Amino acid sequence: MEGLVMTAQLILGLSILVGVHEWGHLIAAKAFGMRVEKFSIGFPPKIWGFQYGETEYSIGAIPLGGFVKISGMIDESLDTKNMKAEPDPWEFRAKPAWQRLIVMMGGIIVNVITGILIFIGLFYSQGESIVTKEELNKHGILAYELGQEIGFKTGDKVLEVNGKDFKEFTDLISPETIMAENASYLVQRGNEKITINIPITFLDKYSDKENKGRFISFLLPFEVGQVMVGTGADKGGLKEGDKFVSINGQPITYFHELKEVLDKSSDTEITAVVKRKSGKEESLNIQVDEDGTLGFYPVSLLNYSHYDYNLAEATVKGTEEAFGKVWVNILGFGKIFRGEVSLSKSLSGPIRIAQIYGGTWSWVKFWNITGLLSMILAFMNFLPIPALDGGHVVFLTYEMVSGRKPSDQFLENAQKVGMILLLGIMGFAIFNDIFQSIF
């Protein structure tokens, strides 16, 4: 069932993004009087379609892209049989270079607008809940293996990130922070201030799927929430609102301490001292399940700060968030080119994208990922690679600056090279997805 949900979210997300991207090309072409022969979401074979006016609209069986076929344009179809004849007024090649440039930028522009609108909608409808720096440092951070490897210790209080103050916990683990040049943290450990530098090799380890969520988190004070009927917690007398004092004589304050003790005590009976809502302490004998759980839902005692945004504030936040995604991709490309992170751990194909969406359906998560992918799609399409929009933009810019149009033969050959390159990248991405999923 999880696989079906992943697949459904992937297909829906890509269909939305490809649809609006190709619609950007279509609407710009029609605005300048160009004939659009075909508009397809997905690649052939066609599974459904209809004719409206001069354009055939269809859905293809391979949901990994789409296309718009504009008369008189050398594109991925490589249909050049009519290119030697004089251009008709409605053809792409008959229009001024500036109009053709806008048509080629249309998909990128609409993807950027889509990404911005998605993030504006999320901030406006959901607001934002954060753990502030002040709340974080009341308790300190929880250092997992990867955090300990670079020098963090549980209980450290973070004062600065990359030489600057920060607002909230997510600033500590954001890609912008980790991928910055000479990235570092200033922490308070007891009475000592310590600088923790992020080594060049860190990002490669951080992006490894096995290290997901194993860097740092915040220490989580908690109390007992709902107790499930018939479990060890229920039979042992644990009640909602209880706070653990100790288990088998070991003090318990934070949730990770409880988990560590329970993981070592699976399928045994423990002695837990808890503080009731009344303030009275009681000792309970509780049976731990085979999977190391007691049978209750923990309730966080952290003071999360929630912000609701009006439309103007959401517009600012959403726009910043959208373009922040693009900046992260630029930083990531720089790291790859410098050899600081491997391409195989950074490049995601359809399988890994589906895994990012996940096996449970959450509309908030779905739109967050789709907004991210919209900005990535815009950025990737702007790269100066033949067969991508960015390649066409380069050739059109050259034509506008020099006054000389590249020959049709050159454009056709460039398109072929670009298609081979893109197919190679797609093949590598899919193979890499399979390899990473297995190993």
C-alpha positions as CSV (number, residue, x, y, z in Angstrom):
1,M,0.0,0.0,0.0
2,E,2.9,2.4,0.8
3,G,4.3,1.8,-2.6
4,L,1.0,2.7,-4.3
5,V,0.8,5.9,-2.2
6,M,4.4,6.8,-3.1
7,T,3.7,6.2,-6.8
8,A,0.4,8.1,-6.8
9,Q,2.1,11.2,-5.2
10,L,5.0,11.0,-7.6
11,I,2.7,10.9,-10.7
12,L,0.4,13.6,-9.4
13,G,3.3,15.9,-8.4
14,L,5.2,15.4,-11.7
15,S,1.9,15.8,-13.7
16,I,1.2,19.1,-12.1
17,L,4.7,20.4,-12.6
18,V,5.1,19.2,-16.1
19,G,1.6,20.4,-17.0
20,V,2.3,24.0,-15.8
21,H,5.8,24.0,-17.3
22,E,4.5,23.1,-20.8
23,W,1.5,25.3,-20.4
24,G,4.0,28.2,-19.9
25,H,5.5,27.4,-23.3
26,L,2.1,27.0,-24.9
27,I,0.5,30.2,-23.6
28,A,3.5,32.3,-24.6
29,A,3.6,30.7,-28.1
30,K,-0.1,31.3,-28.7
31,A,0.2,34.9,-27.4
32,F,2.7,35.6,-30.2
33,G,0.6,33.9,-32.9
34,M,2.6,30.6,-33.1
35,R,0.8,27.4,-34.0
36,V,1.1,24.8,-31.2
37,E,0.5,21.3,-32.8
38,K,0.7,19.2,-29.6
39,F,0.6,19.5,-25.8
40,S,1.4,16.4,-23.8
41,I,1.8,15.6,-20.2
42,G,3.9,12.4,-20.2
43,F,5.8,10.8,-23.0
44,P,4.3,8.5,-25.7
45,P,2.6,6.1,-26.2
46,K,-0.5,8.3,-25.9
47,I,-3.2,6.9,-23.5
48,W,-5.8,9.7,-23.9
49,G,-6.2,12.9,-25.8
50,F,-8.5,15.3,-27.6
51,Q,-8.2,18.0,-30.3
52,Y,-9.1,21.6,-29.5
53,G,-8.6,24.1,-32.2
54,E,-5.2,23.6,-33.8
55,T,-3.7,21.8,-30.8
56,E,-3.9,18.1,-29.8
57,Y,-3.9,17.8,-26.0
58,S,-2.9,14.4,-24.6
59,I,-1.6,12.3,-21.7
60,G,1.3,9.9,-22.3
61,A,2.0,6.6,-20.6
62,I,5.4,7.5,-19.3
63,P,4.9,10.2,-16.6
64,L,8.5,11.4,-16.5
65,G,8.1,14.6,-18.5
66,G,6.1,16.2,-21.3
67,F,6.4,18.4,-24.4
68,V,4.9,21.1,-26.5
69,K,5.3,20.8,-30.3
70,I,5.4,24.3,-31.8
71,S,5.4,24.5,-35.7
72,G,8.7,25.5,-37.1
73,M,10.8,24.7,-34.1
74,I,13.7,22.2,-33.8
75,D,12.9,20.3,-30.6
76,E,13.2,16.9,-29.1
77,S,11.0,15.4,-31.8
78,L,13.8,16.3,-34.4
79,D,11.0,16.7,-37.0
80,T,12.8,18.9,-39.6
81,K,11.1,17.8,-42.8
82,N,9.6,21.2,-43.4
83,M,12.5,23.3,-42.2
84,K,14.0,23.9,-45.7
85,A,10.8,25.6,-47.0
86,E,10.2,29.3,-46.4
87,P,8.6,29.8,-42.9
88,D,4.9,30.4,-42.6
89,P,3.9,33.4,-40.5
90,W,2.7,31.2,-37.6
91,E,5.9,29.2,-37.3
92,F,8.3,29.6,-34.4
93,R,11.2,30.3,-36.7
94,A,9.4,33.2,-38.4
95,K,9.1,35.2,-35.2
96,P,11.6,37.7,-33.9
97,A,14.3,36.4,-31.6
98,W,12.9,38.2,-28.5
99,Q,9.5,36.5,-28.9
100,R,11.1,33.1,-29.3
101,L,13.2,33.8,-26.2
102,I,10.1,34.5,-24.2
103,V,8.5,31.3,-25.4
104,M,11.5,29.3,-24.3
105,M,11.5,31.0,-20.9
106,G,7.8,30.5,-20.5
107,G,8.0,27.1,-18.8
108,I,10.8,28.2,-16.5
109,I,8.9,31.4,-15.5
110,V,5.6,29.5,-14.8
111,N,7.5,26.9,-12.7
112,V,9.0,29.7,-10.6
113,I,5.6,31.3,-10.2
114,T,4.1,27.9,-9.2
115,G,6.8,27.2,-6.6
116,I,6.3,30.7,-5.1
117,L,2.5,30.4,-5.0
118,I,2.8,26.9,-3.3
119,F,5.0,28.2,-0.6
120,I,2.9,31.4,-0.1
121,G,-0.2,29.2,0.2
122,L,1.5,26.9,2.8
123,F,2.7,29.8,5.0
124,Y,-0.7,31.5,4.7
125,S,-2.8,28.4,5.5
126,Q,-0.5,26.6,7.9
127,G,1.6,29.3,9.5
128,E,4.9,28.1,11.0
129,S,5.8,26.3,14.3
130,I,9.5,26.6,15.4
131,V,11.8,25.8,18.3
132,T,13.5,29.2,18.9
133,K,17.1,29.5,19.9
134,E,16.1,30.5,23.4
135,E,13.9,27.5,23.8
136,L,16.5,25.2,22.3
137,N,19.2,26.4,24.7
138,K,17.1,25.9,27.8
139,H,18.0,22.2,27.3
140,G,20.6,22.0,24.6
141,I,21.0,19.7,21.5
142,L,20.9,16.0,21.2
143,A,24.0,14.8,19.3
144,Y,23.6,11.6,17.3
145,E,26.6,9.7,15.8
146,L,27.2,12.1,12.9
147,G,27.1,15.1,15.2
148,Q,29.4,13.4,17.7
149,E,31.8,12.6,14.9
150,I,32.4,16.3,14.1
151,G,32.6,17.3,17.8
152,F,29.1,17.9,19.2
153,K,28.1,16.5,22.6
154,T,24.6,16.1,23.9
155,G,23.7,19.1,26.0
156,D,25.7,21.6,24.0
157,K,24.1,25.0,23.6
158,V,24.5,26.6,20.2
159,L,25.4,30.3,20.3
160,E,26.3,31.1,16.7
161,V,26.1,29.4,13.2
162,N,28.8,30.4,10.7
163,G,29.8,33.3,12.8
164,K,26.3,34.7,13.0
165,D,23.3,34.6,15.4
166,F,20.4,32.4,14.4
167,K,16.7,32.3,15.1
168,E,15.5,28.7,15.3
169,F,16.7,25.1,15.5
170,T,16.2,24.4,11.8
171,D,18.8,27.1,11.0
172,L,21.3,24.6,12.5
173,I,20.6,21.8,10.0
174,S,19.5,23.8,6.9
175,P,21.4,23.0,3.7
176,E,22.5,26.7,3.5
177,T,24.2,26.3,6.8
178,I,25.9,23.0,6.1
179,M,27.0,23.8,2.6
180,A,28.4,27.3,3.4
181,E,32.1,27.9,3.0
182,N,34.1,27.2,6.2
183,A,30.9,26.3,8.0
184,S,31.1,26.1,11.8
185,Y,29.1,26.3,15.1
186,L,30.0,28.1,18.3
187,V,28.7,26.1,21.3
188,Q,28.6,26.6,25.0
189,R,29.7,23.4,26.9
190,G,29.6,24.1,30.6
191,N,31.7,27.2,31.1
192,E,33.7,26.7,27.9
193,K,33.0,28.1,24.4
194,I,34.0,25.7,21.6
195,T,34.1,26.1,17.8
196,I,33.0,23.1,15.9
197,N,34.0,23.1,12.2
198,I,32.2,21.2,9.5
199,P,34.8,19.2,7.5
200,I,34.7,19.2,3.7
201,T,33.9,15.4,3.8
202,F,30.9,15.9,6.1
203,L,28.3,16.7,3.4
204,D,28.9,13.4,1.6
205,K,28.2,11.5,4.8
206,Y,25.3,13.8,5.7
207,S,23.6,13.1,2.3
208,D,23.9,9.3,2.8
209,K,20.5,7.7,3.3
210,E,21.8,5.7,6.2
211,N,22.7,8.9,8.1
212,K,19.2,10.4,7.6
213,G,18.2,12.1,10.9
214,R,21.5,11.0,12.6
215,F,23.1,14.5,13.0
216,I,21.6,16.6,15.7
217,S,18.2,17.3,17.2
218,F,16.9,19.1,20.2
219,L,16.6,17.5,23.7
220,L,12.9,16.7,24.3
221,P,11.4,17.0,27.8
222,F,8.1,15.1,27.8
223,E,5.3,13.7,29.8
224,V,3.0,10.7,29.3
225,G,0.1,11.3,26.9
226,Q,-2.6,8.8,26.0
227,V,-2.0,5.4,27.5
228,M,-3.1,2.5,25.2
229,V,-5.5,0.0,26.8
230,G,-4.0,-3.5,27.5
231,T,-0.4,-2.5,27.1
232,G,2.4,-2.7,29.7
233,A,1.9,1.0,30.5
234,D,-1.8,0.5,31.2
235,K,-1.4,-2.7,33.2
236,G,1.5,-1.2,35.2
237,G,-0.5,1.9,36.3
238,L,1.0,4.6,34.1
239,K,-1.3,7.6,33.7
240,E,-1.7,10.5,31.4
241,G,0.3,13.5,32.7
242,D,2.9,11.3,34.5
243,K,6.5,12.4,34.3
244,F,9.3,9.9,34.5
245,V,11.9,10.5,37.3
246,S,13.9,7.3,36.9
247,I,13.9,3.8,35.4
248,N,15.8,1.0,37.3
249,G,17.5,3.8,39.2
250,Q,18.6,5.7,36.1
251,P,17.4,9.3,36.0
252,I,15.1,10.1,33.1
253,T,14.5,13.7,31.9
254,Y,14.4,13.5,28.1
255,F,12.7,11.2,25.7
256,H,16.0,9.9,24.2
257,E,17.0,8.7,27.7
258,L,13.8,6.8,28.0
259,K,14.3,5.2,24.5
260,E,17.9,4.2,25.3
261,V,16.8,2.4,28.6
262,L,13.8,0.7,26.9
263,D,15.8,-0.5,24.0
264,K,18.1,-2.4,26.4
265,S,15.1,-3.7,28.5
266,S,12.8,-5.1,25.8
267,D,10.6,-8.0,27.0
268,T,11.5,-7.4,30.7
269,E,9.9,-5.7,33.6
270,I,11.3,-2.4,34.7
271,T,10.8,-0.3,37.9
272,A,9.8,3.2,37.0
273,V,9.5,6.1,39.4
274,V,7.0,8.7,38.1
275,K,5.8,12.1,39.3
276,R,2.0,12.4,39.2
277,K,0.1,15.6,38.3
278,S,-0.4,16.1,42.1
279,G,3.4,16.2,42.5
280,K,3.5,12.9,44.4
281,E,6.1,10.3,43.3
282,E,5.1,6.7,42.9
283,S,7.1,3.5,42.0
284,L,5.6,1.3,39.2
285,N,6.5,-2.1,37.8
286,I,5.9,-2.1,34.1
287,Q,6.4,-4.8,31.5
288,V,8.3,-3.6,28.4
289,D,7.1,-5.0,25.0
290,E,9.4,-7.0,22.7
291,D,9.9,-4.0,20.5
292,G,11.1,-1.8,23.4
293,T,7.9,0.2,24.0
294,L,5.6,0.6,27.0
295,G,2.4,1.6,25.2
296,F,1.8,5.3,25.5
297,Y,2.1,8.5,23.4
298,P,4.7,11.0,24.6
299,V,3.7,14.7,24.8
300,S,6.4,17.2,24.2
301,L,7.0,19.8,26.9
302,L,9.0,22.1,24.6
303,N,7.4,25.5,24.1
304,Y,7.0,25.7,20.3
305,S,6.4,29.2,18.9
306,H,3.7,29.3,16.3
307,Y,3.3,32.2,13.8
308,D,0.3,32.9,11.7
309,Y,0.9,35.0,8.6
310,N,-1.4,37.4,6.8
311,L,-1.2,37.4,3.0
312,A,1.4,40.1,2.7
313,E,3.7,38.3,5.3
314,A,3.1,34.9,3.6
315,T,4.0,36.4,0.3
316,V,7.4,37.6,1.6
317,K,8.1,34.3,3.5
318,G,6.9,32.1,0.6
319,T,9.1,34.0,-2.0
320,E,12.1,33.8,0.3
321,E,11.5,30.1,0.8
322,A,11.1,29.4,-2.9
323,F,14.3,31.2,-4.0
324,G,16.1,29.7,-1.0
325,K,15.6,26.3,-2.6
326,V,17.2,27.5,-5.8
327,W,20.2,28.9,-3.8
328,V,20.6,25.5,-2.1
329,N,20.8,23.8,-5.5
330,I,23.4,26.3,-6.7
331,L,25.5,25.6,-3.6
332,G,25.0,21.9,-4.1
333,F,26.3,22.1,-7.7
334,G,29.3,23.9,-6.5
335,K,30.0,21.2,-3.9
336,I,29.7,18.5,-6.6
337,F,32.0,20.2,-9.1
338,R,34.6,20.7,-6.3
339,G,34.4,17.0,-5.4
340,E,33.2,17.7,-1.9
341,V,30.1,15.5,-2.3
342,S,29.5,12.6,-4.7
343,L,27.1,12.9,-7.6
344,S,25.5,9.5,-6.8
345,K,24.4,10.7,-3.3
346,S,23.1,14.0,-4.7
347,L,21.2,13.0,-7.8
348,S,17.7,11.7,-7.3
349,G,15.6,10.0,-10.0
350,P,12.0,9.0,-9.9
351,I,12.4,6.2,-7.3
352,R,14.1,8.4,-4.7
353,I,11.7,11.3,-5.4
354,A,8.8,8.9,-4.7
355,Q,10.5,7.8,-1.5
356,I,10.9,11.5,-0.5
357,Y,7.1,11.9,-0.9
358,G,6.7,8.9,1.4
359,G,4.2,6.1,1.9
360,T,1.6,8.1,3.8
361,W,-0.5,10.9,2.2
362,S,-0.1,14.3,3.8
363,W,-1.2,17.3,1.7
364,V,1.1,19.7,3.5
365,K,4.1,17.5,2.9
366,F,2.9,16.8,-0.7
367,W,2.8,20.5,-1.5
368,N,6.1,21.2,0.3
369,I,7.8,18.7,-1.9
370,T,6.0,19.7,-5.1
371,G,6.9,23.4,-4.4
372,L,10.6,22.3,-4.0
373,L,10.5,20.2,-7.2
374,S,8.9,23.1,-9.1
375,M,11.9,25.4,-8.2
376,I,14.4,22.6,-9.0
377,L,12.7,22.0,-12.3
378,A,13.0,25.7,-13.2
379,F,16.6,25.7,-12.2
380,M,17.5,22.5,-14.0
381,N,15.8,23.7,-17.2
382,F,17.7,26.9,-17.1
383,L,21.0,25.1,-17.4
384,P,22.7,25.8,-20.8
385,I,22.3,22.3,-22.1
386,P,21.0,21.7,-25.6
387,A,17.5,20.1,-25.6
388,L,16.8,22.0,-22.3
389,D,15.1,25.4,-22.3
390,G,18.4,26.9,-21.1
391,G,20.2,25.6,-24.3
392,H,17.6,27.3,-26.5
393,V,18.0,30.5,-24.4
394,V,21.8,30.5,-25.0
395,F,21.3,30.2,-28.8
396,L,18.6,32.8,-28.9
397,T,20.7,35.2,-26.8
398,Y,23.6,34.7,-29.2
399,E,21.3,35.5,-32.1
400,M,20.1,38.7,-30.4
401,V,23.6,39.9,-29.5
402,S,25.4,39.0,-32.7
403,G,22.5,39.4,-35.2
404,R,23.3,36.0,-36.7
405,K,21.1,33.0,-36.3
406,P,22.7,29.6,-35.8
407,S,22.1,27.3,-38.8
408,D,19.3,24.7,-38.7
409,Q,21.9,22.0,-39.1
410,F,23.8,23.3,-36.0
411,L,20.6,23.5,-34.0
412,E,19.6,20.0,-35.1
413,N,23.0,18.5,-34.1
414,A,23.0,20.4,-30.8
415,Q,19.5,19.0,-30.1
416,K,20.8,15.4,-30.8
417,V,23.8,15.9,-28.5
418,G,21.5,17.3,-25.8
419,M,19.1,14.4,-26.0
420,I,21.9,11.9,-25.7
421,L,23.2,13.7,-22.7
422,L,19.8,14.0,-21.0
423,L,19.0,10.3,-21.7
424,G,22.3,9.4,-20.2
425,I,21.6,11.5,-17.1
426,M,18.1,10.0,-16.8
427,G,19.5,6.5,-17.2
428,F,22.2,7.1,-14.6
429,A,19.6,8.6,-12.2
430,I,17.3,5.6,-12.4
431,F,20.2,3.1,-12.1
432,N,21.5,5.1,-9.1
433,D,18.1,5.0,-7.5
434,I,17.9,1.3,-7.8
435,F,21.5,0.8,-6.5
436,Q,21.0,3.2,-3.6
437,S,17.7,1.5,-2.7
438,I,19.3,-2.0,-2.7
439,F,22.6,-1.1,-1.1
